[in-house]
Amino acid sequence: MNYILLNWFHNLDDEPYKLYSEIDDQRYEVRKIELYKNGTMSICDEKMTHSQNELADVAFPEDLDEINQDRQFFAQYISKEEFESLWNNTK
């Protein structure tokens, strides 16, 4: 598993500005945490079919620079511990 923090730079109140993703060996999301500017958090995994958010249906690129070429995004790898800490605090 890998863990990614995606910062999304925008002025939309109803969209997350930080997305934390746990991705499997095929680069697909298996769990995701979304943070909103108003302090709201939402989580989702493969079992949560009625969640506010949903997992991406496309794989993350191997090279995060592909994402970072778009100036409205900045993606970086984070530790499993950082992801798990946030995940466990949202339940």
C-alpha positions, 0 to 999 in steps of 0.5 A: 500500500501507498499513501497520498495527500492531494492538496486541491487549490480552489475556492469551492465551498462544496469540494474538498481541499485535501484528499488523503488516499490509501492506494493498492498495488494496482494504484487504485484507492481503497480508502479515502479521507476528504477534508473541507474548508469548513472543517467537515471530514468525510471518509470512504472505503470499498465497503461504504456504498452510501458514503458522501464521497466515493473512491476514484475509478481510475488509478493514480499515476506512478509518477505524482509529477503527472498530477503536479503539472496541473497547478491546482493540485499538489500530490505527495506521498505520506506515511501509513502512520499519518494516514491511519492517525487521521482515519482513526480520528474520523470514526 
